[in-house]
């Protein structure tokens, strides 16, 4: 007979990619893509078109630094 109130070990967690890993990869892609597009557009001479990509790279870089500082104590 099954006892539904019995305290047992929790079921094993399934392996997989978590939200933290997906977000970290997305932020790194944002940094690299923003940097490459910003540099490329400035080299061509389209300085005003490069500004949004530089802002994306800067924002993603800041987000990565904030995440690293906040999770430093948890790991």
LUMFI-425689 format. One record per residue: x, y, z of N, C-alpha, C in turn. Coordinates in Angstrom, 2 decimals. Last residue first. Layout:
BEGIN
REC      n.x      n.y      n.z     ca.x     ca.y     ca.z      c.x      c.y      c.z
REC        X        Y        Z        X        Y        Z        X        Y        Z
...
***
This chain:
BEGIN
REC      n.x      n.y      n.z     ca.x     ca.y     ca.z      c.x      c.y      c.z
REC    27.88    30.16    -5.85    28.59    29.05    -6.50    29.70    28.56    -5.67
REC    26.87    32.34    -4.50    26.06    31.12    -4.58    26.83    29.94    -5.13
REC    28.53    34.53    -4.75    28.45    33.87    -3.45    27.69    32.55    -3.49
REC    28.14    35.32    -7.42    29.47    34.95    -6.95    29.42    34.15    -5.66
REC    25.85    36.32    -8.45    25.90    34.87    -8.23    27.25    34.40    -7.72
REC    26.34    39.07    -8.65    25.24    38.59    -7.83    25.33    37.10    -7.52
REC    28.53    39.17   -10.42    28.68    39.69    -9.06    27.57    39.14    -8.15
REC    27.42    38.07   -12.73    28.60    37.44   -12.12    28.77    37.90   -10.68
REC    25.34    39.86   -13.29    25.03    38.47   -12.97    26.20    37.77   -12.29
REC    26.88    42.15   -13.86    25.95    42.16   -12.74    25.59    40.75   -12.33
REC    28.23    41.27   -16.17    28.99    41.64   -14.97    28.08    41.62   -13.74
REC    26.08    40.88   -17.93    26.95    39.75   -17.57    27.74    40.05   -16.30
REC    25.11    43.51   -18.12    24.26    42.45   -17.55    25.08    41.24   -17.14
REC    27.25    44.74   -19.42    26.91    45.15   -18.06    26.05    44.08   -17.39
REC    27.07    43.39   -21.88    28.28    43.29   -21.06    28.01    43.67   -19.62
REC    24.59    44.25   -22.78    24.79    42.82   -22.51    26.04    42.61   -21.64
REC    25.13    47.03   -23.08    24.09    46.55   -22.16    24.26    45.08   -21.80
REC    27.16    46.97   -25.04    27.42    47.54   -23.72    26.40    47.04   -22.70
REC    25.79    45.85   -27.21    26.99    45.20   -26.68    27.28    45.68   -25.27
REC    23.79    47.80   -27.56    23.43    46.41   -27.26    24.61    45.68   -26.63
REC    25.34    50.02   -28.19    24.53    50.04   -26.98    24.10    48.63   -26.57
REC    26.39    49.18   -30.62    27.30    49.44   -29.51    26.55    49.46   -28.18
REC    24.04    49.14   -32.06    24.75    47.88   -31.83    25.78    48.02   -30.72
REC    23.31    51.87   -32.15    22.46    50.89   -31.45    23.18    49.56   -31.16
REC    25.62    52.99   -33.63    25.33    53.33   -32.23    24.42    52.31   -31.55
REC    25.82    52.48   -36.31    26.57    51.62   -35.40    26.21    51.85   -33.95
REC    24.51    54.44   -37.64    23.90    53.11   -37.69    24.60    52.15   -36.71
REC    26.29    56.53   -37.33    25.00    56.59   -36.65    24.28    55.25   -36.66
REC    28.48    55.67   -38.94    28.64    55.84   -37.49    27.31    55.86   -36.75
REC    29.44    54.21   -41.38    28.05    54.42   -40.95    28.00    54.54   -39.42
REC    31.91    53.46   -42.24    31.61    54.88   -42.20    30.18    55.20   -41.80
REC    33.00    51.01   -42.07    32.43    51.36   -43.35    32.10    52.85   -43.41
REC    33.69    51.00   -39.40    34.75    50.89   -40.40    34.26    51.28   -41.78
REC    31.19    51.03   -38.21    32.05    52.19   -38.06    33.19    52.17   -39.07
REC    30.29    48.48   -38.90    29.59    49.65   -39.42    30.41    50.93   -39.27
REC    32.17    46.89   -37.48    32.04    46.81   -38.94    31.36    48.03   -39.53
REC    31.69    47.58   -34.80    33.00    47.81   -35.39    32.92    47.82   -36.92
REC    28.99    46.75   -34.56    29.39    48.12   -34.27    30.72    48.46   -34.94
REC    29.18    44.02   -35.17    28.39    44.90   -36.02    28.75    46.37   -35.79
REC    30.85    43.17   -33.03    31.24    42.96   -34.43    30.48    43.91   -35.36
REC    29.36    43.92   -30.75    30.71    44.43   -30.96    31.12    44.32   -32.43
REC    27.00    42.45   -31.11    26.97    43.91   -31.04    28.32    44.53   -31.30
REC    28.02    39.83   -31.03    27.36    40.33   -32.25    27.30    41.86   -32.25
REC    29.09    39.76   -28.38    29.94    39.51   -29.56    29.31    40.09   -30.82
REC    26.83    40.38   -26.76    28.10    41.13   -26.66    28.91    40.99   -27.94
REC    24.94    38.47   -27.58    24.66    39.89   -27.72    25.91    40.74   -27.66
REC    26.24    36.14   -26.80    25.98    36.36   -28.22    25.68    37.83   -28.48
REC    26.16    36.57   -24.04    27.45    36.53   -24.72    27.30    36.72   -26.23
REC    23.37    36.41   -23.64    24.08    37.66   -23.34    25.45    37.69   -24.03
REC    22.89    33.75   -24.36    22.25    34.84   -25.10    22.95    36.17   -24.86
REC    24.35    32.41   -22.38    24.73    32.25   -23.79    24.14    33.39   -24.62
REC    22.87    33.20   -20.12    24.29    33.54   -20.23    24.76    33.45   -21.68
REC    20.38    32.08   -20.65    20.50    33.53   -20.56    21.96    33.96   -20.69
REC    21.00    29.36   -20.55    20.46    29.93   -21.79    20.64    31.44   -21.78
REC    21.83    29.12   -17.87    22.76    28.83   -18.97    22.28    29.45   -20.28
REC    19.46    29.76   -16.49    20.69    30.53   -16.26    21.67    30.33   -17.41
REC    17.64    27.80   -17.29    17.41    29.19   -17.67    18.69    30.01   -17.54
REC    19.44    24.79   -18.22    18.59    25.62   -17.40    18.49    27.04   -17.93
REC    19.38    21.89   -20.05    19.90    23.24   -20.01    18.93    24.10   -19.23
REC    19.53    18.80   -18.22    19.09    19.67   -19.30    19.69    21.05   -19.12
REC    18.37    16.09   -16.31    19.45    16.86   -16.89    18.93    17.69   -18.04
REC    15.96    16.17   -13.77    16.31    15.78   -15.12    17.43    16.68   -15.61
REC    16.51    15.16   -10.45    16.26    16.22   -11.42    16.73    15.76   -12.78
REC    14.84    12.49    -8.76    16.05    13.06    -9.37    15.69    14.10   -10.42
REC    12.47    13.30    -6.20    12.80    12.63    -7.45    14.04    13.28    -8.08
REC    13.61    13.41    -2.77    12.93    13.99    -3.93    13.33    13.27    -5.20
REC    13.14    10.70    -0.48    14.04    11.58    -1.22    13.29    12.16    -2.41
REC    10.18    10.91     1.56    11.23    10.20     0.85    12.12    11.21     0.16
REC     7.79    10.61     3.88     8.83    11.52     3.44     9.95    10.69     2.81
REC     4.46     9.69     3.33     5.81     9.25     3.66     6.82    10.24     3.07
REC     1.93    10.16     2.55     2.51    11.11     3.48     3.93    10.73     3.90
REC     1.01     8.12     1.00     1.24     9.39     0.34     1.87    10.42     1.26
REC     1.93     4.95     0.83     1.68     5.95     1.87     2.01     7.32     1.28
REC     0.55     2.19    -0.83     1.33     3.41    -0.91     0.92     4.38     0.18
REC     0.84    -1.17     0.00     0.00     0.00     0.00     0.89     1.23     0.00
***
